Amino acid sequence: MELRQRALQVLCLADPEQKAADALALQALAATLSIAEPPPAAPAEAGALPGHPERPLLLRHTEVARRSPATAEGRAVLIHAIAHIEFNAINLALDAVWRFDGMPRAYYLDWLRVAAEEAQHFRLLRDHLRLQGHDYGDFPAHQGLWTMCEKTQHDIVARMALVPRTMEARGLDATPQIQRKLRQVGTADALAAADILDTILHDEVGHVAIGNHWYRWLCAQRGLDPEALYAQLVRQYEAPRLKPPFNEAARRSAGFTEAEMLWLQQG
């Protein structure tokens, strides 16, 4: 079995549980898999990438209502939104595996590991939702993460710059704030959700670090200045300019430089 073809097949799966299970199974086989060049052919049918279920209803990010975590339903909506991010993150990692050619074997294994860890996160959150009488798909969601994935599909440098180290890095900043709100609520389900986010935050530092590593590796290979290029790519692809507060400790652990932290703070 060849890794990139199989990653594409898992990316096309619509059933969330099947996608998560197959991402984990694929990662378990990683050491035994060959890595082909050129990349496998994308499926011809429209809308095949990524595979996603009929529910949740997908809206624009401005149309998705926010609710207070002070209520049980508000907490369910919040956890559902994070579960959808993690589901999308499985797709993002699998897309990075199958789409981009000519990278070292370590690159493909890194992103396969990310896909598996995102699958674990999705399962943790879905199980939590089910304990509260809900399930994935019960509330509307948006596709902000995948939109940036589509924008950068022809440029691996832009993909590494703007998906893991921009869009996903926002989670490093947002997660501690969400945890504080949940712990202030103090109910058993809120505290359990905050504990799940501990696991996710720990792993996401590693995912952003992988994005940082391969972005800088690509820049070094091409003789590019990673810090100057990043600002250019943000403008070119209309990536969101991130706003404080920033989780500076997590970002430094993920490999952001002092110059990059200063650039963020200058917003």
Sequence and secondary structure as in RCSB ss.txt:
>XXXX:A:sequence
MELRQRALQVLCLADPEQKAADALALQALAATLSIAEPPPAAPAEAGALPGHPERPLLLRHTEVARRSPATAEGR
AVLIHAIAHIEFNAINLALDAVWRFDGMPRAYYLDWLRVAAEEAQHFRLLRDHLRLQGHDYGDFPAHQGLWTMCE
KTQHDIVARMALVPRTMEARGLDATPQIQRKLRQVGTADALAAADILDTILHDEVGHVAIGNHWYRWLCAQRGLD
PEALYAQLVRQYEAPRLKPPFNEAARRSAGFTEAEMLWLQQG
>XXXX:A:secstr
 BHHHHHHHHHH   HHHHHHHHHHHHHTGGG B  SS     SSTT SS   S S EE GGGS    TTSHHHH
HHHHHHHHHHHHHHHHHHHHHHHH  S  HHHHHHHHHHHHHHHHHHHHHHHHHHHTT  TTSS EE HHHHHHH
HTTT HHHHHHHIIIIITTHHHHHHHHHHHHHHHH  HHHHHHHHHHHHHHHHHHHHHHHHHHHHHHHHHHHT  
HHHHHHHHHHHTT     S   HHHHHHTT  HHHHHHHHH 
